[in-house]
Amino acid sequence: MTLTSHPTGNPAGSTTGATSRYLRDNFAPVAEELTATDLTVTGQLPDHLDGRYLRIGPNPAHDPGERYHWFMGEGMVHGVRLRDGKAEWYRNRWVRPAASDFAANTNVLEHAGRTLALVEAGSPPYELTHDLETVGPFDFCGTRSPLPGRAGFTAHPHEDPATGELHALSYSWLRGNRVDYSVIDTAGRVRRSVQVQVHGSPMMHDFALSEKHAVVLDLPVTFDVTMATADVPRPARPLVRGLLNRIIGRNPVPEPMIAFAARGSADPGYVLPYRWNRDYPARIGVLGREAAAGSIRWFEIDPCYVFHTLNAYDDGDTVVVDVVKHPRMFDTVMDGPDEGPAVLTRYTLDLATGRASETGVDQRSQEFPRHDERLTGRRHRYGWAVGFEGGTTGDTVLRHDLDTGRTEARRLGPGTEASEFCFVPHPDATAEDDGVLMGYVFDRESGLSHLRVLDAASLEDVAAVHLPGRVPAGFHGNWAPIDG
């Protein structure tokens, strides 16, 4: 293995004495950008894997202070290039934003031949090179105008496997009580964009897509003016809060104010101004993909919060959506998601009666659900997730059989911490679970991470790619195949 490092001068790698749990142990940021070639592999990588496994997460470039929220650190992408049964390289690179943007830190994927780093409710997508260097903001090939102002995109678009189009549900406190449902075509252009009215100003991390519908989650975590203005000088707070309370959750912020907010967004203060709102109704909306925004149907559900959906599909007059459901969020714990066990849950939305029913699928605490994305919006049988322990990932990968109701669990080994695993199908697959799972795993004893490849059906080891450094606990990753 050949290794080169690129010191950045950032003090982020020093976390001795850090008070935030999200700056210690495997949450601690790394301070160097590394490039390693000819990586050591144990086991046998499948020859058909030709592409890059990419994953992103927060990696503060400067000391964020005691009020640090895990979601707010600058983004760093980690990638491994696989080809012909070998691991050719590993790279980690910061996403380097323009002065007025916050660095994307939540998801990274390939669309329209571009590698895009994403964050919700703030900056636009950022395009990266094949080698993970920052190109700059992506404006959807000049069609960004239907997506208002600088209010950002989404962290969780979903691609329709039939059309190759990317569907997105974007929110921001700048939009008032409106969220944007948009469709990005295979060339990277905005084909459709409609504004959907919601109850107020909610945090919408994800949505779901069925073959006919977009599924909107309007849930009681909302923008909090008091938190957002905590650093405003005391004499000015009443005036600022009064002004914001007249706007937030009601009307879009005027364009001059959007521009002003954008100029100040390069220093976010590392505080996430969203919290649990007991007075906000919990509901799920169903909107026809090509329908007018006003035709959305709303279904009341019990209060909860959902970061991630597994998948959704149409079943006659019902829409079925599988989610990981949290009992609440940012109520008593404000620096990260840790408000009780998050469990796999199925909602069935009856379009004929207007009622929603809820079924528990698996009661183990878990997150980062994934499915075979060839079935996005179609009936699925299997889903995979990572077990959580005390607000952080443990060493367990879960395989759910939604037809039988059976869940299998694989422990990866003492002293290991799993991250999100994504499913990559075999190119000649005939079964839904014929493929592999890929995810970074941290080993506490060695202090290093590796890319673990598991058989998706049995959860047994296939291979491991050993990395020269640590991949901190982060968010989302995807397989980016090389076409042709």
One Martini backbone bead per residue (centre of mass of N, CA, C, O) as a GRO file, in nm:
protein
  484
    1MET     BB    1   0.096   0.036   0.023
    2THR     BB    2   0.027   0.371  -0.071
    3LEU     BB    3   0.095   0.682   0.113
    4THR     BB    4  -0.073   0.999   0.140
    5SER     BB    5  -0.068   1.330   0.275
    6HIS     BB    6  -0.289   1.631   0.364
    7PRO     BB    7  -0.236   1.881   0.533
    8THR     BB    8  -0.462   2.157   0.651
    9GLY     BB    9  -0.442   2.305   0.946
   10ASN     BB   10  -0.653   2.169   1.103
   11PRO     BB   11  -0.768   2.118   1.450
   12ALA     BB   12  -0.982   1.876   1.451
   13GLY     BB   13  -0.808   1.623   1.557
   14SER     BB   14  -0.827   1.770   1.833
   15THR     BB   15  -1.011   1.609   2.129
   16THR     BB   16  -0.898   1.675   2.387
   17GLY     BB   17  -1.148   1.738   2.619
   18ALA     BB   18  -1.405   1.700   2.495
   19THR     BB   19  -1.751   1.753   2.564
   20SER     BB   20  -1.856   1.629   2.319
   21ARG     BB   21  -1.959   1.324   2.200
   22TYR     BB   22  -1.914   1.432   1.885
   23LEU     BB   23  -1.572   1.451   1.960
   24ARG     BB   24  -1.550   1.145   2.026
   25ASP     BB   25  -1.400   0.894   1.927
   26ASN     BB   26  -1.564   0.812   1.630
   27PHE     BB   27  -1.658   1.123   1.605
   28ALA     BB   28  -1.399   1.224   1.559
   29PRO     BB   29  -1.212   1.408   1.378
   30VAL     BB   30  -1.013   1.448   1.100
   31ALA     BB   31  -0.699   1.619   0.977
   32GLU     BB   32  -0.657   1.438   0.714
   33GLU     BB   33  -0.573   1.389   0.381
   34LEU     BB   34  -0.597   1.084   0.205
   35THR     BB   35  -0.381   0.861   0.000
   36ALA     BB   36  -0.442   0.525  -0.116
   37THR     BB   37  -0.282   0.241  -0.258
   38ASP     BB   38  -0.305  -0.078  -0.279
   39LEU     BB   39  -0.501  -0.238  -0.100
   40THR     BB   40  -0.582  -0.441   0.148
   41VAL     BB   41  -0.723  -0.777   0.115
   42THR     BB   42  -0.977  -0.970   0.250
   43GLY     BB   43  -1.062  -1.205   0.073
   44GLN     BB   44  -1.315  -1.167  -0.203
   45LEU     BB   45  -1.370  -0.964  -0.448
   46PRO     BB   46  -1.590  -0.904  -0.671
   47ASP     BB   47  -1.537  -0.862  -1.011
   48HIS     BB   48  -1.802  -0.678  -1.074
   49LEU     BB   49  -1.674  -0.452  -0.904
   50ASP     BB   50  -1.714  -0.123  -1.065
   51GLY     BB   51  -1.612   0.134  -0.848
   52ARG     BB   52  -1.756   0.341  -0.585
   53TYR     BB   53  -1.734   0.391  -0.242
   54LEU     BB   54  -1.946   0.629  -0.077
   55ARG     BB   55  -1.899   0.863   0.204
   56ILE     BB   56  -2.057   1.082   0.447
   57GLY     BB   57  -1.965   1.346   0.694
   58PRO     BB   58  -1.889   1.493   0.973
   59ASN     BB   59  -1.588   1.737   0.987
   60PRO     BB   60  -1.460   1.949   1.168
   61ALA     BB   61  -1.234   2.220   1.095
   62HIS     BB   62  -1.318   2.333   1.378
   63ASP     BB   63  -1.381   2.436   1.678
   64PRO     BB   64  -1.725   2.418   1.787
   65GLY     BB   65  -1.775   2.368   2.072
   66GLU     BB   66  -2.020   2.297   2.316
   67ARG     BB   67  -2.282   2.333   2.099
   68TYR     BB   68  -2.250   2.091   1.933
   69HIS     BB   69  -2.388   1.950   1.638
   70TRP     BB   70  -2.360   1.675   1.448
   71PHE     BB   71  -2.500   1.800   1.174
   72MET     BB   72  -2.280   2.069   1.148
   73GLY     BB   73  -2.045   1.958   1.017
   74GLU     BB   74  -1.823   1.942   0.801
   75GLY     BB   75  -1.766   1.783   0.506
   76MET     BB   76  -1.668   1.430   0.441
   77VAL     BB   77  -1.524   1.221   0.198
   78HIS     BB   78  -1.531   0.862   0.144
   79GLY     BB   79  -1.325   0.646  -0.075
   80VAL     BB   80  -1.352   0.341  -0.284
   81ARG     BB   81  -1.174   0.167  -0.538
   82LEU     BB   82  -1.313  -0.082  -0.753
   83ARG     BB   83  -1.131  -0.353  -0.941
   84ASP     BB   84  -1.079  -0.668  -1.028
   85GLY     BB   85  -1.064  -0.750  -0.708
   86LYS     BB   86  -0.966  -0.454  -0.630
   87ALA     BB   87  -0.808  -0.190  -0.430
   88GLU     BB   88  -0.689   0.108  -0.553
   89TRP     BB   89  -0.839   0.326  -0.352
   90TYR     BB   90  -0.812   0.589  -0.101
   91ARG     BB   91  -1.027   0.870  -0.001
   92ASN     BB   92  -1.020   1.195   0.170
   93ARG     BB   93  -1.254   1.482   0.154
   94TRP     BB   94  -1.333   1.788   0.162
   95VAL     BB   95  -1.596   2.004   0.133
   96ARG     BB   96  -1.559   2.301  -0.060
   97PRO     BB   97  -1.697   2.595  -0.007
   98ALA     BB   98  -1.835   2.864  -0.046
   99ALA     BB   99  -1.859   3.139   0.151
  100SER     BB  100  -2.200   3.109   0.159
  101ASP     BB  101  -2.159   2.802   0.232
  102PHE     BB  102  -2.243   2.493   0.345
  103ALA     BB  103  -2.110   2.197   0.385
  104ALA     BB  104  -2.166   1.907   0.266
  105ASN     BB  105  -2.275   1.607   0.499
  106THR     BB  106  -2.509   1.362   0.419
  107ASN     BB  107  -2.473   1.301   0.100
  108VAL     BB  108  -2.367   1.065  -0.170
  109LEU     BB  109  -2.391   1.074  -0.535
  110GLU     BB  110  -2.504   0.954  -0.854
  111HIS     BB  111  -2.582   1.193  -1.128
  112ALA     BB  112  -2.554   1.262  -1.448
  113GLY     BB  113  -2.233   1.198  -1.416
  114ARG     BB  114  -2.236   1.297  -1.109
  115THR     BB  115  -2.088   1.400  -0.811
  116LEU     BB  116  -2.295   1.441  -0.513
  117ALA     BB  117  -2.321   1.665  -0.249
  118LEU     BB  118  -2.541   1.668   0.042
  119VAL     BB  119  -2.787   1.902   0.182
  120GLU     BB  120  -3.020   2.034   0.387
  121ALA     BB  121  -3.167   2.352   0.419
  122GLY     BB  122  -2.931   2.507   0.233
  123SER     BB  123  -2.728   2.409   0.033
  124PRO     BB  124  -2.625   2.314  -0.247
  125PRO     BB  125  -2.509   2.109  -0.443
  126TYR     BB  126  -2.194   1.930  -0.477
  127GLU     BB  127  -1.942   1.892  -0.696
  128LEU     BB  128  -1.737   1.612  -0.785
  129THR     BB  129  -1.487   1.430  -0.849
  130HIS     BB  130  -1.369   1.119  -0.888
  131ASP     BB  131  -1.140   1.213  -0.652
  132LEU     BB  132  -1.310   1.426  -0.452
  133GLU     BB  133  -1.298   1.696  -0.560
  134THR     BB  134  -1.393   2.022  -0.570
  135VAL     BB  135  -1.594   2.209  -0.790
  136GLY     BB  136  -1.906   2.290  -0.704
  137PRO     BB  137  -2.189   2.414  -0.756
  138PHE     BB  138  -2.510   2.281  -0.845
  139ASP     BB  139  -2.762   2.406  -1.104
  140PHE     BB  140  -2.911   2.210  -1.295
  141CYS     BB  141  -2.823   2.322  -1.574
  142GLY     BB  142  -2.979   2.611  -1.525
  143THR     BB  143  -3.262   2.498  -1.351
  144ARG     BB  144  -3.287   2.627  -1.051
  145SER     BB  145  -3.526   2.835  -1.031
  146PRO     BB  146  -3.759   2.637  -0.919
  147LEU     BB  147  -3.557   2.657  -0.677
  148PRO     BB  148  -3.559   2.859  -0.429
  149GLY     BB  149  -3.307   3.034  -0.419
  150ARG     BB  150  -3.099   2.940  -0.121
  151ALA     BB  151  -3.275   2.680   0.010
  152GLY     BB  152  -3.197   2.431  -0.131
  153PHE     BB  153  -3.221   2.091  -0.089
  154THR     BB  154  -3.155   1.749  -0.044
  155ALA     BB  155  -3.048   1.441   0.118
  156HIS     BB  156  -3.316   1.249  -0.009
  157PRO     BB  157  -3.320   1.128  -0.285
  158HIS     BB  158  -3.510   0.943  -0.546
  159GLU     BB  159  -3.481   0.683  -0.775
  160ASP     BB  160  -3.623   0.584  -1.064
  161PRO     BB  161  -3.575   0.282  -1.224
  162ALA     BB  162  -3.735   0.343  -1.494
  163THR     BB  163  -3.624   0.660  -1.557
  164GLY     BB  164  -3.379   0.796  -1.369
  165GLU     BB  165  -3.513   0.985  -1.192
  166LEU     BB  166  -3.501   1.253  -0.951
  167HIS     BB  167  -3.649   1.271  -0.637
  168ALA     BB  168  -3.768   1.558  -0.434
  169LEU     BB  169  -3.773   1.696  -0.086
  170SER     BB  170  -3.776   2.037   0.006
  171TYR     BB  171  -3.647   2.235   0.281
  172SER     BB  172  -3.711   2.552   0.469
  173TRP     BB  173  -3.747   2.830   0.663
  174LEU     BB  174  -3.753   3.019   0.401
  175ARG     BB  175  -4.043   2.879   0.291
  176GLY     BB  176  -4.214   2.839   0.523
  177ASN     BB  177  -4.515   2.641   0.441
  178ARG     BB  178  -4.308   2.519   0.216
  179VAL     BB  179  -4.251   2.258  -0.018
  180ASP     BB  180  -4.041   2.081  -0.259
  181TYR     BB  181  -4.137   1.908  -0.549
  182SER     BB  182  -3.893   1.734  -0.744
  183VAL     BB  183  -3.762   1.670  -1.085
  184ILE     BB  184  -3.475   1.501  -1.210
  185ASP     BB  185  -3.323   1.435  -1.479
  186THR     BB  186  -3.077   1.252  -1.658
  187ALA     BB  187  -2.925   1.548  -1.712
  188GLY     BB  188  -2.985   1.746  -1.447
  189ARG     BB  189  -3.277   1.858  -1.482
  190VAL     BB  190  -3.555   2.044  -1.416
  191ARG     BB  191  -3.884   1.922  -1.481
  192ARG     BB  192  -4.018   1.947  -1.183
  193SER     BB  193  -4.210   2.193  -0.970
  194VAL     BB  194  -4.368   2.194  -0.646
  195GLN     BB  195  -4.573   2.346  -0.399
  196VAL     BB  196  -4.618   2.241  -0.064
  197GLN     BB  197  -4.842   2.256   0.193
  198VAL     BB  198  -4.786   2.292   0.531
  199HIS     BB  199  -4.822   2.357   0.868
  200GLY     BB  200  -4.515   2.475   0.876
  201SER     BB  201  -4.164   2.425   0.996
  202PRO     BB  202  -4.028   2.146   0.910
  203MET     BB  203  -3.834   1.862   0.944
  204MET     BB  204  -3.722   1.698   0.625
  205HIS     BB  205  -3.514   1.439   0.564
  206ASP     BB  206  -3.743   1.260   0.430
  207PHE     BB  207  -3.893   1.042   0.189
  208ALA     BB  208  -4.126   0.889  -0.042
  209LEU     BB  209  -4.156   0.643  -0.318
  210SER     BB  210  -4.382   0.561  -0.551
  211GLU     BB  211  -4.512   0.489  -0.855
  212LYS     BB  212  -4.747   0.737  -0.800
  213HIS     BB  213  -4.604   0.865  -0.535
  214ALA     BB  214  -4.560   1.107  -0.285
  215VAL     BB  215  -4.420   1.096   0.052
  216VAL     BB  216  -4.511   1.306   0.324
  217LEU     BB  217  -4.339   1.432   0.625
  218ASP     BB  218  -4.537   1.589   0.884
  219LEU     BB  219  -4.351   1.666   1.167
  220PRO     BB  220  -4.270   1.750   1.527
  221VAL     BB  221  -4.013   1.911   1.387
  222THR     BB  222  -3.918   2.251   1.442
  223PHE     BB  223  -3.861   2.564   1.408
  224ASP     BB  224  -3.658   2.762   1.646
  225VAL     BB  225  -3.635   3.084   1.737
  226THR     BB  226  -3.482   3.078   2.005
  227MET     BB  227  -3.237   2.919   1.905
  228ALA     BB  228  -3.167   3.102   1.650
  229THR     BB  229  -3.141   3.374   1.868
  230ALA     BB  230  -2.929   3.332   2.105
  231ASP     BB  231  -2.691   3.534   1.968
  232VAL     BB  232  -2.853   3.771   2.000
  233PRO     BB  233  -2.868   4.055   2.119
  234ARG     BB  234  -3.071   4.125   2.376
  235PRO     BB  235  -3.210   4.395   2.275
  236ALA     BB  236  -3.292   4.250   1.983
  237ARG     BB  237  -3.464   3.993   2.025
  238PRO     BB  238  -3.765   4.077   2.022
  239LEU     BB  239  -3.762   4.186   1.732
  240VAL     BB  240  -3.657   3.934   1.583
  241ARG     BB  241  -3.867   3.731   1.690
  242GLY     BB  242  -4.118   3.878   1.592
  243LEU     BB  243  -4.051   3.866   1.294
  244LEU     BB  244  -4.015   3.557   1.264
  245ASN     BB  245  -4.302   3.476   1.377
  246ARG     BB  246  -4.445   3.605   1.114
  247ILE     BB  247  -4.298   3.385   0.911
  248ILE     BB  248  -4.263   3.125   1.032
  249GLY     BB  249  -4.472   2.892   0.881
  250ARG     BB  250  -4.611   3.095   0.651
  251ASN     BB  251  -4.386   3.259   0.482
  252PRO     BB  252  -4.178   3.348   0.266
  253VAL     BB  253  -3.882   3.473   0.244
  254PRO     BB  254  -3.748   3.732   0.134
  255GLU     BB  255  -3.495   3.768  -0.084
  256PRO     BB  256  -3.313   3.962   0.084
  257MET     BB  257  -3.308   3.771   0.334
  258ILE     BB  258  -3.184   3.532   0.193
  259ALA     BB  259  -2.919   3.672   0.120
  260PHE     BB  260  -2.839   3.738   0.410
  261ALA     BB  261  -2.838   3.445   0.517
  262ALA     BB  262  -2.626   3.340   0.316
  263ARG     BB  263  -2.387   3.521   0.410
  264GLY     BB  264  -2.406   3.378   0.715
  265SER     BB  265  -2.372   3.049   0.656
  266ALA     BB  266  -2.060   2.988   0.696
  267ASP     BB  267  -2.145   3.038   1.016
  268PRO     BB  268  -2.359   2.826   1.194
  269GLY     BB  269  -2.267   2.757   1.507
  270TYR     BB  270  -2.355   2.444   1.544
  271VAL     BB  271  -2.672   2.493   1.543
  272LEU     BB  272  -2.986   2.333   1.565
  273PRO     BB  273  -3.311   2.497   1.498
  274TYR     BB  274  -3.452   2.216   1.609
  275ARG     BB  275  -3.764   2.088   1.764
  276TRP     BB  276  -3.984   1.967   1.963
  277ASN     BB  277  -4.355   1.982   1.893
  278ARG     BB  278  -4.647   1.933   2.071
  279ASP     BB  279  -4.842   2.127   1.871
  280TYR     BB  280  -4.776   1.940   1.631
  281PRO     BB  281  -4.885   1.769   1.379
  282ALA     BB  282  -4.913   1.432   1.266
  283ARG     BB  283  -4.831   1.353   0.916
  284ILE     BB  284  -4.928   1.208   0.595
  285GLY     BB  285  -4.854   1.255   0.254
  286VAL     BB  286  -5.032   1.221  -0.071
  287LEU     BB  287  -4.881   1.259  -0.399
  288GLY     BB  288  -4.905   1.289  -0.711
  289ARG     BB  289  -4.653   1.309  -0.930
  290GLU     BB  290  -4.850   1.490  -1.152
  291ALA     BB  291  -4.987   1.661  -0.949
  292ALA     BB  292  -5.131   1.888  -0.780
  293ALA     BB  293  -5.059   2.017  -0.476
  294GLY     BB  294  -5.369   2.042  -0.373
  295SER     BB  295  -5.415   1.706  -0.386
  296ILE     BB  296  -5.324   1.636  -0.122
  297ARG     BB  297  -5.316   1.372   0.119
  298TRP     BB  298  -5.406   1.342   0.463
  299PHE     BB  299  -5.256   1.156   0.750
  300GLU     BB  300  -5.310   1.074   1.063
  301ILE     BB  301  -5.078   1.045   1.339
  302ASP     BB  302  -4.879   0.967   1.572
  303PRO     BB  303  -4.642   1.093   1.746
  304CYS     BB  304  -4.329   1.148   1.566
  305TYR     BB  305  -4.015   1.041   1.408
  306VAL     BB  306  -3.849   1.068   1.073
  307PHE     BB  307  -3.561   1.015   0.892
  308HIS     BB  308  -3.620   0.715   0.754
  309THR     BB  309  -3.683   0.539   0.470
  310LEU     BB  310  -3.715   0.244   0.297
  311ASN     BB  311  -4.011   0.224   0.150
  312ALA     BB  312  -4.256   0.226  -0.125
  313TYR     BB  313  -4.606   0.128  -0.217
  314ASP     BB  314  -4.858   0.018  -0.424
  315ASP     BB  315  -5.197  -0.118  -0.304
  316GLY     BB  316  -5.419  -0.020  -0.470
  317ASP     BB  317  -5.582   0.191  -0.228
  318THR     BB  318  -5.283   0.182  -0.119
  319VAL     BB  319  -5.009   0.303   0.087
  320VAL     BB  320  -4.685   0.176   0.150
  321VAL     BB  321  -4.472   0.252   0.442
  322ASP     BB  322  -4.134   0.224   0.543
  323VAL     BB  323  -3.996   0.294   0.872
  324VAL     BB  324  -3.804   0.478   1.107
  325LYS     BB  325  -3.922   0.515   1.441
  326HIS     BB  326  -3.946   0.785   1.656
  327PRO     BB  327  -4.091   0.905   1.941
  328ARG     BB  328  -3.880   1.144   1.923
  329MET     BB  329  -3.714   1.481   1.884
  330PHE     BB  330  -3.544   1.718   2.035
  331ASP     BB  331  -3.629   1.743   2.355
  332THR     BB  332  -3.378   1.648   2.566
  333VAL     BB  333  -3.188   1.601   2.314
  334MET     BB  334  -2.982   1.842   2.119
  335ASP     BB  335  -2.704   1.697   1.968
  336GLY     BB  336  -2.883   1.435   1.894
  337PRO     BB  337  -3.008   1.113   1.826
  338ASP     BB  338  -3.164   1.045   2.167
  339GLU     BB  339  -3.510   0.933   2.225
  340GLY     BB  340  -3.499   0.639   2.176
  341PRO     BB  341  -3.614   0.385   2.017
  342ALA     BB  342  -3.577   0.277   1.680
  343VAL     BB  343  -3.836   0.149   1.464
  344LEU     BB  344  -3.978  -0.070   1.254
  345THR     BB  345  -4.237   0.065   1.035
  346ARG     BB  346  -4.580   0.038   0.918
  347TYR     BB  347  -4.766   0.221   0.677
  348THR     BB  348  -5.120   0.239   0.593
  349LEU     BB  349  -5.275   0.412   0.321
  350ASP     BB  350  -5.616   0.490   0.276
  351LEU     BB  351  -5.772   0.635   0.002
  352ALA     BB  352  -6.074   0.564   0.063
  353THR     BB  353  -6.086   0.647   0.392
  354GLY     BB  354  -5.835   0.827   0.519
  355ARG     BB  355  -5.662   0.606   0.667
  356ALA     BB  356  -5.424   0.506   0.919
  357SER     BB  357  -5.193   0.239   0.969
  358GLU     BB  358  -5.003   0.053   1.227
  359THR     BB  359  -4.693  -0.151   1.212
  360GLY     BB  360  -4.487  -0.357   1.369
  361VAL     BB  361  -4.176  -0.511   1.275
  362ASP     BB  362  -3.920  -0.399   1.462
  363GLN     BB  363  -3.786  -0.345   1.806
  364ARG     BB  364  -3.517  -0.274   1.730
  365SER     BB  365  -3.266  -0.066   1.742
  366GLN     BB  366  -3.246   0.158   1.450
  367GLU     BB  367  -3.083   0.239   1.129
  368PHE     BB  368  -3.025   0.286   0.805
  369PRO     BB  369  -3.220   0.208   0.578
  370ARG     BB  370  -3.225  -0.052   0.318
  371HIS     BB  371  -3.254  -0.134  -0.035
  372ASP     BB  372  -3.346  -0.238  -0.340
  373GLU     BB  373  -3.327   0.013  -0.588
  374ARG     BB  374  -3.484  -0.146  -0.814
  375LEU     BB  375  -3.755  -0.107  -0.598
  376THR     BB  376  -3.832   0.170  -0.609
  377GLY     BB  377  -4.181   0.192  -0.554
  378ARG     BB  378  -4.185  -0.113  -0.496
  379ARG     BB  379  -4.226  -0.414  -0.402
  380HIS     BB  380  -4.082  -0.541  -0.104
  381ARG     BB  381  -3.897  -0.772   0.110
  382TYR     BB  382  -3.623  -0.632   0.174
  383GLY     BB  383  -3.413  -0.520   0.455
  384TRP     BB  384  -3.159  -0.295   0.586
  385ALA     BB  385  -2.968  -0.249   0.898
  386VAL     BB  386  -2.858  -0.073   1.197
  387GLY     BB  387  -2.764  -0.107   1.505
  388PHE     BB  388  -2.849   0.053   1.817
  389GLU     BB  389  -2.660   0.218   2.100
  390GLY     BB  390  -2.713   0.491   2.267
  391GLY     BB  391  -2.708   0.677   1.986
  392THR     BB  392  -2.533   0.446   1.847
  393THR     BB  393  -2.354   0.239   1.682
  394GLY     BB  394  -2.293  -0.085   1.651
  395ASP     BB  395  -2.230  -0.444   1.544
  396THR     BB  396  -2.511  -0.453   1.376
  397VAL     BB  397  -2.673  -0.639   1.121
  398LEU     BB  398  -2.984  -0.619   0.943
  399ARG     BB  399  -3.241  -0.859   0.822
  400HIS     BB  400  -3.543  -0.809   0.647
  401ASP     BB  401  -3.850  -0.997   0.625
  402LEU     BB  402  -4.158  -0.879   0.521
  403ASP     BB  403  -4.315  -1.149   0.466
  404THR     BB  404  -4.235  -1.316   0.746
  405GLY     BB  405  -4.108  -1.125   0.990
  406ARG     BB  406  -3.803  -1.177   0.972
  407THR     BB  407  -3.496  -1.133   1.169
  408GLU     BB  408  -3.154  -1.088   1.107
  409ALA     BB  409  -2.837  -1.110   1.289
  410ARG     BB  410  -2.507  -0.943   1.269
  411ARG     BB  411  -2.208  -0.972   1.422
  412LEU     BB  412  -1.888  -0.812   1.369
  413GLY     BB  413  -1.756  -0.759   1.653
  414PRO     BB  414  -1.560  -0.681   1.890
  415GLY     BB  415  -1.499  -0.335   1.878
  416THR     BB  416  -1.721  -0.258   1.670
  417GLU     BB  417  -1.843  -0.012   1.414
  418ALA     BB  418  -2.109   0.060   1.237
  419SER     BB  419  -2.243   0.154   0.935
  420GLU     BB  420  -2.382   0.212   0.665
  421PHE     BB  421  -2.552  -0.019   0.445
  422CYS     BB  422  -2.536  -0.105   0.108
  423PHE     BB  423  -2.692  -0.226  -0.180
  424VAL     BB  424  -2.547  -0.466  -0.425
  425PRO     BB  425  -2.614  -0.605  -0.707
  426HIS     BB  426  -2.605  -0.853  -0.908
  427PRO     BB  427  -2.601  -0.846  -1.251
  428ASP     BB  428  -2.753  -1.159  -1.248
  429ALA     BB  429  -2.994  -1.119  -1.080
  430THR     BB  430  -3.307  -1.280  -0.949
  431ALA     BB  431  -3.284  -1.197  -0.663
  432GLU     BB  432  -3.327  -0.951  -0.428
  433ASP     BB  433  -3.064  -1.073  -0.237
  434ASP     BB  434  -2.855  -1.066  -0.482
  435GLY     BB  435  -2.570  -0.966  -0.307
  436VAL     BB  436  -2.424  -0.681  -0.146
  437LEU     BB  437  -2.276  -0.530   0.135
  438MET     BB  438  -2.174  -0.187   0.223
  439GLY     BB  439  -1.933  -0.079   0.484
  440TYR     BB  440  -1.811   0.092   0.740
  441VAL     BB  441  -1.559  -0.012   0.986
  442PHE     BB  442  -1.474   0.016   1.326
  443ASP     BB  443  -1.166  -0.040   1.515
  444ARG     BB  444  -1.071   0.017   1.833
  445GLU     BB  445  -0.795  -0.127   1.864
  446SER     BB  446  -0.655   0.000   1.594
  447GLY     BB  447  -0.802   0.278   1.486
  448LEU     BB  448  -0.940   0.152   1.230
  449SER     BB  449  -1.071   0.111   0.906
  450HIS     BB  450  -1.319  -0.069   0.702
  451LEU     BB  451  -1.439  -0.235   0.419
  452ARG     BB  452  -1.734  -0.412   0.428
  453VAL     BB  453  -1.831  -0.731   0.283
  454LEU     BB  454  -2.155  -0.870   0.234
  455ASP     BB  455  -2.385  -1.103   0.225
  456ALA     BB  456  -2.719  -1.029   0.186
  457ALA     BB  457  -2.847  -1.311   0.270
  458SER     BB  458  -2.633  -1.416   0.514
  459LEU     BB  459  -2.411  -1.202   0.637
  460GLU     BB  460  -2.150  -1.287   0.531
  461ASP     BB  461  -1.832  -1.281   0.458
  462VAL     BB  462  -1.633  -1.160   0.177
  463ALA     BB  463  -1.484  -0.875   0.252
  464ALA     BB  464  -1.185  -0.659   0.318
  465VAL     BB  465  -1.087  -0.316   0.332
  466HIS     BB  466  -0.791  -0.168   0.425
  467LEU     BB  467  -0.726   0.120   0.603
  468PRO     BB  468  -0.510   0.402   0.698
  469GLY     BB  469  -0.771   0.494   0.862
  470ARG     BB  470  -1.039   0.687   0.982
  471VAL     BB  471  -1.397   0.660   0.983
  472PRO     BB  472  -1.618   0.846   1.088
  473ALA     BB  473  -1.901   0.890   1.209
  474GLY     BB  474  -2.190   0.898   0.992
  475PHE     BB  475  -2.388   0.870   0.718
  476HIS     BB  476  -2.403   0.851   0.378
  477GLY     BB  477  -2.404   0.587   0.121
  478ASN     BB  478  -2.272   0.483  -0.212
  479TRP     BB  479  -2.284   0.321  -0.511
  480ALA     BB  480  -2.056   0.395  -0.796
  481PRO     BB  481  -2.070   0.300  -1.093
  482ILE     BB  482  -1.901   0.202  -1.387
  483ASP     BB  483  -1.979   0.280  -1.696
  484GLY     BB  484  -1.853   0.074  -1.952
   0.00000   0.00000   0.00000
